[in-house]
């Protein structure tokens, strides 16, 4: 089978931002890449000072650049990019002030709202004036327990404008999950909505505020906004009242390039969530690089990403404003009432970029949903992330969604608030493969001894040189031990990202899952996604989770399956599963046990939690079930006794 699915046309290549950037580099540095992406990437990592300097100029970042691009340090994460630069993050996202659309919001209920650039600018300036008025200063933390709305972005940019540090949790977190995160950073303000909706259910956030305030004594002010037209009586500060005041603060003070902009959190499935602090300029230049050079975002484009405020893709989407693109928000269940919920949204507004989780595409494929009847003529790029996009889902996109579209399977993480392996407009798309490494990121694949692997040989994803969007620090980690343990424990002074990955002959990558979830029966490493890919082809199975159980001084593979309605896990189905896994993978991949389960536990960002299930099955303690979207799903595993 030919795995080639799409090739960029000559016109697409030559009209792309990447092509213009390449031409600029060729002319200035007397080199010639033609349209060889690998050569351009190699230049970008070999000459990374020049590369990041050219990025600043090409993106027209507003601020003081400074002459020094990298302040080097022998310790990887202590290298500083643009050490003398000063910027204001909010100013870079608010450079348009006309009556064009800036942000459009839709709830699953059908409620819609939009805001123009000039109105967005004014409201951000008003909110920042309010923050100053109540005594909020640079470095103060603002906590947001919020749905994905326009008001959330206004309050974020108002915080960024005065040098405050933003931190958000999605509203599906329970009280303890919120407290586990925000208590660590001691915020002065809590921002929330009166309510939100998910899959037809109205959830009252305002009822949770008193308990949160009892547990986080640092909070001095609470600001509440109305999710829709329904108003709620309360004694807190009303955002609508704040924004109706006429005082506008247009002072955009500039801060150091690496001044903290927001705090994101690790999933927390193996303990308290780590508080990952990112710098304003560091995050911005990385995200603009990904959007402009890799995803080919242009001014007036229409960007959509299905995300919550607790996932880094929210931060990524908001950065689209710096590209002078309009961004589109959706809050609620992505399949509310019908599978075409988001596809219709895409058609109605003619998105140019449609971003979703890989699980969203997997669901449409399993439902055999045909999107070709919808008019998606302006759609140039579909991006997928959150977990590996399997080969069959690549094929599905081109067969059932759109034939001529740039499908970008992208992979990065909260740790870098960006993307490490990503799409580009020069290379072909091959089923199951990410197109290549991100420019300026010195990506490699290492074996356990720290040697680069060969093509098609699996290993550990590493980054060999410092890059801008490394965390500035972990909160409450003065010694730096948490950062060292998180990224530099396995290889000395080399960033170990924790993905099990393989380079391909096409210059791309295939990710097989997280390294810490990798299975090792008989000492042979097996990526979990290799098994998932086979299981997902069965219509009888809605979802699955695979783990390694300690057994007789070895590891045996246990596969748990959640069945679709009306199906049972018969011996015949077990035999079919084992046969397909054996034939398409290897005998070592075949699970020792296949067990039906009622549900699959997952994080708030919809990632299955293999580590939590693995711990339970092996008799270890789970520290923080509040990190899960459905902690009740663990009950089955806690009560399970697996017979020999």
C-alpha positions in Angstrom: 0.0 0.0 0.0 1.2 3.5 -0.9 1.1 5.6 2.3 1.4 8.9 0.4 -1.8 10.8 1.0 -1.1 14.4 0.0 1.5 16.5 -1.7 1.6 20.3 -1.6 1.1 22.0 -4.9 3.8 24.3 -6.3 1.3 27.2 -5.8 0.7 26.2 -2.2 4.4 26.0 -1.5 5.3 29.3 -3.1 2.4 31.2 -1.5 3.3 29.9 2.0 4.9 31.9 4.8 7.5 29.2 5.1 8.6 29.8 1.5 8.9 33.6 2.1 10.9 33.0 5.2 13.2 30.5 3.4 13.8 33.0 0.6 14.8 35.7 3.2 17.3 33.3 4.8 18.8 32.2 1.5 19.3 35.8 0.4 20.7 37.1 3.7 23.0 34.1 4.5 24.0 33.2 0.9 22.7 29.7 1.0 20.2 27.6 -1.0 17.7 25.1 0.5 15.3 25.0 -2.6 12.2 23.5 -0.9 14.1 20.9 1.1 12.6 21.2 4.6 15.2 19.0 6.1 18.0 21.3 5.0 16.1 24.4 6.3 15.6 22.7 9.6 19.3 21.7 9.8 20.3 25.3 9.2 17.8 26.5 11.9 19.3 24.3 14.6 22.9 24.8 13.6 22.5 28.6 13.4 19.9 28.9 16.1 20.9 32.5 17.2 20.4 33.7 13.7 17.2 31.7 13.3 15.5 33.1 16.4 16.7 36.6 15.5 15.1 36.3 12.1 11.9 34.9 13.6 11.6 38.1 15.7 12.0 40.3 12.6 9.8 38.2 10.4 6.9 38.1 12.9 7.4 41.8 13.6 7.3 41.4 17.3 6.6 44.6 19.1 9.2 45.5 21.7 13.0 46.1 22.3 14.9 43.2 20.8 18.4 43.8 22.2 21.6 42.8 20.5 22.2 39.5 22.4 20.0 36.6 21.2 21.2 33.8 23.5 22.9 34.2 26.9 24.6 30.8 27.0 25.1 28.7 30.1 26.6 25.3 30.5 23.4 24.0 32.1 20.8 23.4 29.4 17.7 25.0 31.0 19.6 28.0 32.2 20.3 29.4 28.7 18.4 32.6 28.2 16.9 33.8 24.9 16.8 37.5 24.1 18.2 38.3 27.6 18.0 42.1 27.1 14.7 42.2 25.2 11.6 43.7 26.5 8.0 43.1 25.3 4.4 43.4 26.4 2.6 40.2 25.5 -0.9 41.8 25.3 0.3 44.5 23.0 1.6 41.9 20.5 -1.9 40.3 20.5 -3.8 43.6 20.2 -2.0 45.3 17.3 -5.2 45.5 15.2 -7.8 48.0 16.4 -10.3 48.1 13.6 -13.9 46.9 13.3 -13.0 43.4 11.9 -13.9 40.3 13.8 -11.4 39.4 16.5 -13.1 36.5 18.4 -16.3 34.5 17.9 -17.8 32.4 20.6 -20.3 29.6 20.4 -21.7 27.5 23.2 -23.2 24.0 22.7 -26.5 25.6 23.6 -26.4 27.7 20.4 -25.6 30.9 22.3 -23.2 33.1 20.3 -21.2 36.2 20.9 -18.5 38.1 19.0 -16.1 41.0 19.5 -14.3 43.3 17.2 -10.6 44.2 17.5 -11.2 47.7 18.7 -13.7 46.6 21.3 -11.3 43.8 22.5 -8.6 46.4 22.8 -10.8 48.7 24.9 -12.1 46.0 27.2 -8.6 44.7 27.9 -7.4 48.2 28.7 -10.4 48.7 31.0 -9.9 45.4 32.8 -6.2 46.1 33.3 -7.1 49.5 34.8 -9.4 47.7 37.2 -6.6 45.3 38.3 -4.3 48.3 39.0 -7.1 50.0 40.9 -7.6 47.1 43.3 -3.8 46.8 43.9 -2.7 44.0 41.5 0.9 44.3 40.6 3.5 42.7 38.4 4.0 39.0 39.3 0.7 38.7 41.2 -1.2 35.6 40.3 -4.7 35.6 38.8 -6.5 32.3 38.9 -9.3 31.6 36.5 -11.8 28.7 36.9 -13.4 29.4 33.5 -15.1 28.1 30.4 -13.7 28.9 26.9 -15.3 32.3 26.3 -14.4 35.8 25.1 -14.5 37.1 28.7 -11.8 34.6 29.6 -9.5 36.0 26.9 -10.2 39.6 27.9 -9.3 38.9 31.5 -6.2 36.9 30.5 -4.9 39.7 28.2 -5.7 42.3 30.9 -3.6 40.3 33.4 -0.7 40.0 30.9 -0.8 43.7 30.1 0.2 44.7 33.6 2.7 41.9 34.1 0.4 39.7 36.2 0.7 35.9 36.0 -2.3 34.0 34.7 -3.3 30.5 35.5 -6.5 28.8 34.4 -8.4 25.5 35.1 -11.2 24.2 33.0 -14.6 24.3 34.7 -15.0 20.5 34.7 -12.4 20.3 37.5 -14.0 19.5 40.9 -13.3 21.7 43.9 -10.3 19.6 45.1 -8.7 19.6 41.6 -9.0 23.4 41.6 -7.5 23.7 45.1 -4.7 21.3 44.3 -3.5 23.6 41.5 -4.3 27.2 42.7 -3.4 26.7 46.4 0.2 26.2 45.3 0.5 29.5 43.5 -1.4 31.7 46.1 -3.5 33.8 43.7 -4.9 37.2 44.7 -7.9 37.1 42.4 -10.3 34.3 41.3 -12.1 34.7 38.0 -15.1 32.5 37.1 -18.4 32.3 35.3 -21.8 31.9 36.8 -22.3 28.6 35.0 -21.6 26.7 31.8 -23.0 23.8 29.9 -21.8 20.3 28.9 -23.7 17.7 27.0 -27.0 19.3 27.8 -26.3 19.8 31.5 -26.1 23.2 33.2 -23.3 23.3 35.8 -23.3 26.1 38.4 -19.8 27.3 39.0 -20.9 30.0 41.3 -22.0 27.5 43.9 -18.4 26.1 44.1 -16.8 29.5 44.9 -17.4 29.6 48.7 -15.7 26.2 49.2 -12.7 27.3 47.1 -12.4 30.5 49.0 -12.3 28.6 52.3 -9.4 26.5 51.1 -7.4 29.2 49.3 -7.0 32.1 51.8 -4.8 34.2 49.5 -7.8 35.0 47.3 -8.9 38.6 48.1 -11.2 39.3 45.2 -13.7 37.2 43.1 -14.7 38.4 39.6 -17.7 36.6 38.0 -19.0 37.0 34.4 -22.2 35.8 32.8 -21.7 32.8 30.5 -24.7 33.8 28.4 -27.7 36.2 28.7 -28.8 34.6 31.9 -27.8 36.8 34.9 -27.1 35.4 38.4 -27.5 37.4 41.6 -24.3 37.3 43.7 -22.2 39.5 46.0 -18.9 39.2 44.0 -17.4 41.7 41.6 -19.3 41.6 38.3 -17.1 41.7 35.2 -19.9 43.3 33.2 -20.0 46.2 35.7 -16.2 46.5 35.5 -16.2 46.6 31.7 -19.0 49.1 31.5 -16.8 51.7 33.2 -15.1 54.2 30.9 -11.7 54.2 32.5 -9.2 53.0 29.9 -5.5 52.3 30.7 -3.5 52.4 27.5 -0.1 52.0 29.2 1.6 48.9 27.8 4.6 48.7 30.0 7.3 46.3 28.6 8.7 43.5 30.7 11.7 41.2 30.3 11.4 38.6 27.5 11.2 35.7 30.0 8.8 37.5 32.4 6.3 34.9 33.6 3.0 35.0 31.6 1.2 32.0 32.7 1.4 28.9 34.9 0.2 25.6 33.4 -0.1 22.3 35.2 1.0 18.7 34.7 -1.8 16.2 34.7 -1.3 15.3 38.3 -2.2 11.7 37.9 0.9 10.6 39.8 0.9 13.2 42.5 0.2 16.9 43.0 0.3 18.7 39.7 3.6 20.4 38.8 3.2 24.2 38.3 5.0 24.9 35.0 5.8 28.6 34.6 6.3 29.9 31.0 7.8 33.2 29.9 5.9 35.8 27.8 8.3 36.3 25.0 9.5 32.6 25.1 5.9 31.3 24.6 4.9 33.9 22.1 7.8 33.6 19.6 7.5 29.8 19.7 3.7 29.8 19.2 4.0 32.4 16.4 6.6 30.3 14.7 4.3 27.2 14.8 1.3 29.2 13.6 2.9 31.3 10.9 5.8 29.1 9.5 4.4 25.6 10.1 0.6 26.0 9.9 0.8 28.9 7.4 -1.6 31.2 9.3 -2.0 34.6 7.7 -3.7 37.8 8.6 -7.6 37.5 8.5 -7.5 33.7 8.6 -10.1 32.0 10.7 -8.6 29.7 13.4 -10.5 27.2 15.4 -9.2 24.7 18.0 -11.5 22.6 20.1 -10.0 23.0 23.6 -10.7 23.8 27.2 -8.9 26.4 29.3 -7.1 23.7 31.1 -5.2 22.5 28.0 -2.2 24.2 26.4 -4.0 24.3 23.1 -6.1 27.2 24.5 -2.9 29.2 25.0 -1.8 28.2 21.5 -5.2 29.3 20.0 -5.1 32.6 21.8 -1.7 33.3 20.3 -3.4 33.3 16.9 -4.4 36.9 17.7 -0.7 37.9 17.4 -0.9 36.6 13.8 -3.8 39.1 13.2 -6.1 36.1 12.6 -9.7 35.8 13.9 -10.1 33.0 16.5 -13.2 30.9 17.0 -14.2 29.4 20.3 -16.5 26.5 21.2 -17.5 25.6 24.7 -19.3 22.3 25.4 -19.6 18.7 24.2 -18.1 18.3 20.6 -20.8 15.8 19.6 -23.7 17.6 21.3 -26.9 16.2 19.6 -25.0 15.2 16.4 -21.6 14.2 15.2 -21.5 17.1 12.8 -21.6 19.8 15.6 -18.1 21.1 15.0 -18.1 20.4 11.2 -21.2 22.5 10.8 -19.5 25.3 12.8 -16.5 25.0 10.4 -18.8 25.2 7.4 -20.9 28.1 8.6 -17.8 30.3 9.3 -15.4 28.9 6.7 -12.5 28.2 9.0 -9.1 28.1 7.4 -7.6 26.0 10.3 -9.7 23.4 12.1 -7.9 21.9 15.2 -9.1 19.0 17.2 -7.8 16.1 19.4 -6.8 12.9 17.6 -9.6 11.2 19.6 -12.2 13.4 17.8 -11.1 12.2 14.4 -11.0 8.6 15.7 -14.6 9.0 16.9 -15.8 10.3 13.5 -13.9 7.4 11.8 -15.6 4.8 14.0 -19.0 6.4 13.3 -18.1 6.3 9.6 -19.2 10.0 9.5 -19.0 11.5 6.0 -18.1 15.2 6.1 -17.7 15.6 2.3 -21.3 16.8 1.9 -20.3 20.0 3.9 -18.8 23.0 2.1 -15.3 23.3 3.6 -13.8 25.1 0.6 -11.8 27.6 2.7 -10.4 24.9 5.0 -6.6 24.7 4.3 -5.3 22.9 7.4 -6.6 20.3 9.9 -4.4 19.8 13.0 -4.6 16.9 15.4 -2.9 16.5 18.7 -3.3 15.1 22.3 -2.4 11.5 21.3 -0.9 9.8 18.2 -3.2 10.0 15.2 -3.2 6.4 13.8 -2.7 5.6 10.1 -6.3 4.7 9.5 -7.5 8.1 10.9 -5.1 9.9 8.4 -6.7 7.9 5.6 -10.2 8.7 6.9 -9.6 12.4 6.8 -8.7 12.3 3.2 -11.5 10.0 2.2 -14.3 11.4 4.3 -13.5 15.0 5.3 -11.5 16.7 2.5 -9.2 15.5 -0.2 -7.1 18.6 -0.6 -6.2 19.6 2.9 -3.0 19.9 4.9 -3.4 17.4 7.7 -1.0 18.3 10.5 -0.5 15.7 13.1 1.4 17.7 15.8 3.0 16.8 19.1 4.5 18.8 21.9 3.3 19.4 25.4 2.4 21.6 28.3 6.1 21.5 29.3 7.0 23.5 26.2 3.6 25.2 25.7 4.2 24.4 22.0 5.0 21.8 19.4 8.2 19.7 18.9 7.2 17.6 15.9 4.9 19.4 13.5 3.6 19.9 10.0 5.2 22.0 7.3 4.1 23.2 3.8 7.0 21.7 1.9 6.8 18.0 2.7 4.3 15.2 1.6 1.8 13.7 4.1 2.3 10.0 4.8 -0.3 8.0 6.7 0.5 7.8 10.4 3.5 10.1 10.2 4.2 13.6 11.7 5.9 15.5 8.9 9.0 16.6 10.7 10.7 18.4 13.5 9.9 22.0 14.4 12.3 24.6 13.1 14.8 25.7 15.7 14.2 22.6 17.8 17.1 20.2 17.7 15.1 17.0 17.8 16.6 13.5 17.9 15.7 10.0 18.9 18.1 8.3 21.4 18.5 4.7 22.6 18.9 4.0 26.3 22.7 4.6 26.0 22.3 8.1 24.6 23.1 7.2 21.0 21.0 8.5 18.0 18.9 5.7 16.6 18.7 4.6 13.0 15.7 5.2 10.7 12.7 3.1 11.7 14.4 2.3 15.1 12.3 3.3 18.1 13.7 5.3 21.0 13.3 8.3 23.2 12.4 11.8 22.0 15.1 14.2 23.0 16.0 17.9 22.3 19.8 18.4 22.1 20.0 22.2 22.2 18.2 24.8 24.4 15.1 26.4 22.9 13.0 29.5 23.9 9.8 27.9 25.3 11.5 25.8 28.0 9.8 26.5 31.3 11.2 29.6 33.1 10.9 27.5 36.3 8.5 25.3 38.2 6.7 27.2 40.9 8.1 26.6 44.4 11.2 24.9 43.0 14.0 27.3 44.1 16.6 24.6 43.9 15.6 23.6 40.4 15.5 19.9 41.4 12.0 19.5 39.9 13.1 20.7 36.5 16.2 18.5 36.5 14.2 15.4 37.6 11.4 16.1 35.0 13.6 16.5 31.9 17.3 15.8 32.5 17.4 12.7 34.7 17.8 10.2 31.8 20.4 12.0 29.7 23.0 14.5 31.0 22.2 18.0 29.8 19.8 16.7 27.1 16.1 17.4 27.3 14.3 14.0 27.6 10.6 14.6 26.6 9.2 11.2 27.5 7.7 10.1 24.2 8.5 6.8 22.6 9.2 7.6 19.0 10.7 6.6 15.7 12.3 8.4 12.7 11.0 7.5 9.3 12.6 7.3 5.9 10.4 10.3 4.8 12.0 12.6 7.4 9.0 12.3 9.7 8.2 10.7 13.0 5.8 8.2 14.4 5.0 8.4 18.1 4.1 5.2 19.9 3.0 6.7 23.2 4.5 7.9 26.4 7.8 6.3 27.5 6.5 5.7 31.0 3.5 3.8 29.6 5.7 1.7 27.3 5.2 -2.1 27.7 8.2 -4.4 28.2 7.2 -8.0 28.1 10.4 -10.1 28.1 12.4 -6.9 28.1 11.2 -5.9 24.6 9.7 -2.3 24.4 6.3 -2.0 22.9 4.5 1.3 22.3 0.9 1.3 23.5 -0.3 3.0 20.3 0.8 -0.1 18.3 -1.9 -2.1 20.1 -4.5 0.7 20.1 -4.3 1.0 16.4 -5.4 -2.6 15.9 -8.1 -2.5 18.6 -9.7 0.7 17.1 -10.6 -1.1 13.9 -13.2 -3.2 15.7 -16.7 -1.6 15.7 -17.6 -3.7 18.8 -15.1 -1.7 20.8 -15.6 2.0 21.8 -12.3 2.5 23.4 -9.5 0.6 25.2 -6.6 1.0 27.6 -3.5 -1.3 27.7 -1.1 -1.7 30.6 1.8 -3.9 31.8 1.2 -6.0 34.9 4.1 -7.3 36.9 3.8 -11.1 36.7 6.3 -13.9 37.5 9.3 -11.7 37.4 8.3 -10.3 34.0 5.6 -8.0 32.5 2.5 -9.3 30.9 0.2 -7.2 28.7 -3.4 -6.6 29.9 -5.9 -5.0 27.5 -9.1 -3.5 28.9 -11.9 -2.8 26.4 -15.0 -0.6 26.7 -17.6 -2.2 24.3 -20.1 -0.4 22.2 -23.7 -0.6 23.1 -25.2 -4.1 22.6 -21.9 -5.9 22.3 -20.3 -8.5 24.6 -16.7 -9.6 25.0 -17.2 -13.1 23.6 -14.4 -15.7 23.2 -14.8 -15.2 19.5 -14.1 -11.5 19.8 -11.1 -12.1 22.0 -9.7 -14.5 19.5 -10.3 -12.0 16.6 -8.5 -9.3 18.6 -5.5 -11.5 19.4 -5.2 -12.7 15.9 -5.3 -9.2 14.4 -2.7 -7.9 16.9 -0.4 -11.0 16.3 -0.7 -10.7 12.5 -0.3 -6.9 12.3 2.2 -6.4 15.1 3.9 -9.5 16.5 3.3 -12.4 18.9 4.9 -10.3 21.7 2.2 -7.6 21.3 -0.6 -10.1 22.0 -2.2 -9.4 25.4 -2.1 -12.1 28.0 -5.6 -11.0 29.2 -8.4 -9.1 27.5 -11.0 -7.8 29.9 -14.2 -5.8 29.4 -14.5 -2.7 31.5 -17.4 -0.2 31.9 -15.4 3.0 31.2 -11.9 4.2 30.5 -10.4 6.7 33.0 -9.1 9.9 31.4 -7.7 13.3 32.2 -9.6 16.6 31.9 -7.9 17.1 28.5 -9.3 13.7 27.3 -6.1 11.7 27.5 -6.4 8.1 28.8 -4.5 7.5 32.0 -2.5 4.3 31.5 -0.2 5.1 34.4 -3.0 5.3 36.9 -4.5 2.0 35.8 -1.1 0.4 35.7 -0.4 1.5 39.3 -3.8 0.1 40.5 -3.3 -3.3 38.8 0.2 -3.5 40.3 -1.0 -2.6 43.8 0.4 0.9 44.0 -1.3 3.9 45.4 -2.9 6.6 43.2 -2.3 10.0 44.8 -4.5 12.4 43.0 -7.8 11.2 41.4 -9.0 14.8 41.2 -6.9 15.1 38.0 -9.4 12.8 36.3 -12.5 13.8 34.4 -14.2 10.5 35.5 -12.5 9.3 38.7 -15.4 6.8 39.2 -14.0 4.8 36.3 -11.2 3.7 38.6 -13.6 1.8 40.9 -13.7 -1.1 38.4 -10.0 -1.5 38.4 -9.7 -1.1 42.2 -12.1 -3.9 42.7 -10.7 -6.1 40.0 -9.0 -9.5 40.7 -7.3 -10.9 37.6 -7.2 -14.6 37.6 -4.1 -16.4 36.3 
